[in-house]
Amino acid sequence: MRCLFPVECFHCLGPLPPRTDITVRIYCSSSCAQAAKREKARKAQAARPKAQRPRTTPPVVAIELRPSQTRPCSCGGVITRQGERGPWPTYCSRSCRDRAAYAAARDAGTLVRPARVPKPRTPEPCALDGCESTFVRTTGTQRCCSKRCAATLRAAEAPRCEVDGCARPVVAQQLCKAHHTALRRAEGYQQETREWDDRMRDAYHRRRAREREAATGEPVLRTKIAERDQWTCHLCLLAVDPELEYPAKMSASLDHVIPLSRGGSHDPSNVKLAHLTCNMSKGDRLLEEMPVGLGR
């Protein structure tokens, strides 16, 4: 039985793709269809008489060029002038003209720029109340003599919590960190602190065991350590709010300068006051191993 539909491409004689509808295809791809169309056009043009063929090449027009004249340039090049009339060019090229202009300006002394005289800088007093130091401004917005004074000034100028009796700085929604966290929990956006599980309880007892092994006998009391350090975090050098309680990120915590896991002692000389978030960021590293931007 003879097949009513073609099975080979009419151009490349390759197999045709499988049919998905009743449309009859004679080419395997669009590129074969375009190539067959161009070949058909070439055959039709070749079969046409020469008198009926369209003229594709433009007529050749003879252009008479004027005789050019040359003479040497001061740079060693050649100056060319078209024709026998008109002035001669001064330079052979644009780069030659620029070099000559630079040499003329250098000989005339116009390239010598006057020395820049820096403006005198006068010492300014520190903007923090109680600081009697002076400083020379290095930026246009500098107001304090050191980063510690600038941080203290920013904390003093920050807006305060709108809750009556709360003088902590605002974090969001005109509330401090503690009151904002309480509001988020009341609205259901933040979950309560999860209860201890076996993993947290095991880590707690392991740390207590290390503290007992590294203890020197002198008690380590957070209140005495905080009063000794004047309620200042030894990592970020910012003030620690004594009213904040755990688990607030800016609450007070005790940090071992030399971690217990590295052989440090549980002694007041090895313990300093730090924010809880600063203490957690430090982890079991030394101050020298902390990246730039954390700690001192």
N, C-alpha and C positions, 0 to 999 in steps of 0.2 A: 504493500500500500504506500502510495507516495505521500510525503508530508506536505501539508499546505503552507507551512510557515518556514521561513529560512532559519537555518541553524548555524550559518557562518556569516561573518562580517563581509559586506560587499567591498570593503577597502583593503583591510589587512588579512582577510580570510581566517581570522581567529574565531573562536567560539563565542556565540552571543550569550549574554547573561540570561538567567531563567526568567520566563515571563511571569508577571504578577497580575496582568489584566489582559484585555482583548486587543490591546494596541500591538500592531505589527512593527517590529524593529528590524532594520536592515544594517545598522552599524552598532558596533559594540560599545562605543563611547562618543561623546560630543567632539573629541579631538579628531576621531576618524571621520565624523560627519563633516567637520570644517575642512579637513584635508581633501576629502572627495569633492567637496564643492569647489575648492580652489583648483584642483586638477581638471574638473569639468570646464571651468572658466578659461584655463590655459588652452585646452583643446579647442574650445570655440574660437578663441582669438587666433590660434594658429591656422584654423580652417578659413578664416576671413581673408579676402584679397588684400594685397598690400595697399592699394589705393584707399580702401575703407578703414584701414587701421588708424586709430587715433595717434596723434603725434605727442609723444611724451617728453622729448628733449627740447629745451628752449633753443631758439636760434643763437648762434654765436655772434657776438658783437665785438668787433675789434676796438680796443681802447688804446689810444696813442699816449704813451707815457712821456712826460717831459724829461729831458736829460737832467741828471742830478750832478751836483758839484760837491766836492769834499775838500776838507782842509784839516790839519791836525788840531787837536784840542789841548789845553794846558795840562790836562790830567793824563795825557798819553793816548786818548781815544781819537775818534774821527768824527768831525762835525759834517753833517750832510745837509745840503740845501737843494730843494727841488726847484728846478728852473734857473733862469739866468738873471732874474730880477728879484728885488726884495732884499731886506737886510739878512745878514748871516746870523744864525743862532749863536748865543754866547757860550753855551755849554752843549756837550754832546748828549747828555741825558739828564733826567731829573735828579738822580743820585749825585751826579757830578755837581749840579747846581746847589744841592743841599750841603755837600762837603765844602764848597767854596763859601757859602754863607756862614757855616760854622767857623771856618778858619778866620773869616773877616771879623766876626763877633769876638772870637778869642783874642785876636790881635788888638782890637779896640778896647778890650777890658770889660765888656758888658756882660760876660758870662760869669764874672766873679760875684757870688752872692754874699751879702753882708752876714756876718756872724750873728747867730740868733742869741739874744741876751735873755736868759731865763728871768721870769718875774720873781722878785724877792718874796719869800714865804715867811710869814711871821707866825710865831707860836700862838696857839689859841687855847683857852681854858677848856677843860672837859665839861660837857653838858650835864653830867651826872652830879646831883647834889651830894656834897660831902667829899668829892674827889678834887683835890687841889693840884692835880697833875696838869701839865700843858703838853700839847702835841702839835706837830706840823701836818697839816692836812695833805693826804695823798690822793684822795678822791673828792669829788664835788659834794658828796652827801655825808661825809664823815663828820661825826659830832663828838665822838668819845676818843679817849686816848688808847683804849685797848678793847679787845673783843669781850672781855668779861664786863667791863663798864657798859658797853653797848648792849649786851644781853640783859643786864640789870635795868638799864634805862628802858628797853623795850617792854620788859615785864612790868615796870612801874607805870608806863604810859598805856598799857593794854587796857581795854574796857573790862569792867568787872561784872561778875554774875549778877543777874537781876533778882535773885532770890534774897529775901531780907536776911541780913546777918552773914551773908557769904561774900567774902572779899577776894575769891580766887579769880584768875583771868578767864575770859570768855573763850570757849572752844567752838561752839556752834549754837545757833538759835538763842543767842544772848544768855547762854548758860555755861557753867564751868563743866569740866570733864565729869565730875561725880554726878551732878544734877542732870546733865545731858544723858548719861548712861542710865540713870534711874528713869528718866522720861522715855527713853527708847524701850526699856524693858516693860514699862507700864503700857506702852502702845503695842507691844507684841513684835517689835522689829528686831529686838536683840534678846537672845536666850540667856537664862540665868547661868551662873557658873556651874558647870557639871560636877557631880559628886565624884568622890574619889573611887577609883577602881583598883584592882589588884596591881596593875602596872604602876600607878602613881604611888600607891602605898609601899611597894617594894623600893622604888627610887627614894622615897622619903626615909625609910629605915636604913638604906645603904648610906645615905649622906650623914645621918645621925651617927652611924658607926664610924665613919671617917672623921667626924668632928671629935668623937670621944678619943680616937687614937691620936689625933693631932692636937688635942687640948694640952695646955701648959699649966693648968690649975687656976689661972686668973680668969674671973668671969667676964664674959663678953656681953654687955648690956647695950641694947640699941639706943636708949636715951642718953647714956653717957657718951657713946661714940658720936651721936648726932650733935650733942653740945660741944664736944671736942672739935668736931669739924664745922661748927657754926651753921649747921643745917644747910650745907652746901654739897652738892654732888661732886665727887672728885673726878668724874669722867667727863661730864659736860659743863662743869663749873657754874651751874645754875642753882638757884635756891630750891630747897625741898620743902614742900608744904607739910607741916606736922599734923594737920587735920585730915589729910587723905589717908584712907585705910586700904589695905589689900582687898581686892585685886586691881585697884586703880593703877594705871601705868606709871603715873608720876608719884606714887606713894614711896615712903622711905623703905630702904632695904639695906642690908649689910653685904658688902662685897669683899671677898678675900683677894687682896692684891696678888699674892701668889696662890693660885687655886689649890684646893686640898688634893685634887687628883694629881698635882705635880709636886707634892711634898710640902705644901705650905702648912703653916701652923694655925690653929684656931686660937689666936691670941689678939688682944686689942692692937698690938703694933702691926699686925698683918690684916686688920679689918678696917674698912673705911665706909663712910656713908655714900649711898648712890641711889638714884632713881631705880625703880623696879625695871622699867624698860631699858635703861642703860646697863643695868646689871645683867639682864637677859641677853642683850646684844653682845656684851663682852664674853659671856660664857666661860669657858675654861682656858682663855687666852691671857697672855701677859699684855701689858700696855704697849710694849714695843711691837707686838704682833698684830695689833688692831689696825684695820685699814684706815686710810686718810678720810677724815670726816666723822669718825667715831672716837669718842674719848678726847684726849688732848691732842 
